[in-house]
Amino acid sequence: PLFFSGNGPSGICLSYLLSGYTPYFKRHSVHPHPILQRKLEEAPEVSVLDQDLEYLSEGLEGRSHSPVALLFDTLLRPDTDFGGTAESVLTWWHEPDRAIPHLVLGRNAPGGAWHSIEGSMVTLSKGEWMGLPDLPFKEWLKQKRRGLRNNRATAEDIAQYYQHYVMKKGLQKNFRCGTVVTSVRKVSAESISNHTQKDLQEDGDSLWNSNEKSTEVFQVDGFFKTMEGDKELFSIYAENVVLATGTYDNPTWLGVKGENLSYVHHQLSALEEAVKNNSVGIMSDPVLIVGAGLTAADAILFAHHCNIPVIHVFRRRVTDPGLIFNQLPKMMYPEYHKVHQMMKEQTAACAGPYECYISLPEHHVLSFGKDKKCILQDKNGCQTAYKISMALVLTGSNPNLSFLPNNGIDLAIDSDQPVSSKRNPIDVDPFTYECTQEKGLYALGPLAGDNFVRFVQGGALAAASSLVKKANKNPP
């Protein structure tokens, strides 16, 4: 029995692989990578899940640090990085006897945080990179008689596609939405009586089969919201638990004085709300936007579109190679290129062609005052006060792992620091995605440092392969 927390793309993809959908090398297909092609031809009758993923992924290069992410990506989209449209070299067989019982728990509908993002926002990745195995996103969009704008998709499309995928592949029986997990911890198997379990499965089949081999299991506690709005508690037991909760939950705070005041916000939706309510507009004091990532850029584009004045504060130099804008091809991302241009040309020191926007590179916020004045400091220590209407601190987000002992810090690569998808992910085995510090616990997606939908699927393949091999060792 297996349980996993988080029903975004990682959780959906893993559920698909554990529901008996099995990938094989498609006979007579040709992969552009000759060494990989030779390896795939060695055992076409053996499913990819049962093969040695380390051997198959050796020598692959690409835009991810995860060897299995590169492997699965190149099997699904062989030459996509070179603008090619070669078909997947995988064929999918449904083998129900290979299915592993599992539950996927999530707060929202399947699709996770994609349901919380403003629907008209356009994805950074190309539309076809947002798709899940064996149901190309482009084909789904065609059925809706829609095309991709500049090869990219809206967040609303993505959220609908993920829900459709779960229904189309018959996975909904594994999903429990409206569920909040409050605790995951190891307990000894002997201390559990079968009768104490409050099960989440409607058909009443117990998820817990006592297995003498396992001396410790995970106890997962939480609640789900009923139709009447009540909270119903549950406690389930599983030998393996997969964490796929993403990082959208917990926006990063600057940790400065006044940051908890009501006009300081940490999500882009606050600006959309303020525009709807007419609490900010063309005549209001500027909106302060802090951060130099894509969410901050989205906020600037939104404000610019609504003619709302903006003061944009960020710590880096405009030419810093670490700045995301310096890594994006101009042709594919014209709107982000425009923001980068504004950041370069419209500093407080020299007025540029863009009205209603001031860029303050190499500045940081010292404090927010009750009078809606904020104090900014430049790299030389020079301080300036600005009167603003609202502030948006958009400097990234961290996972919320409060349901794990010590907030999951002991599982991270640096166990003295909080888990962070970019700086300090959970330490996992690269070919199984099992936590190195806690056997039976797996981490996928941003928690393991994979931040693009295109690459989170490799983690699902690695975890599924590991779980299938475990199940074959210990048949029920």
Disulfide bonds with the S-S distance in Angstrom:
none
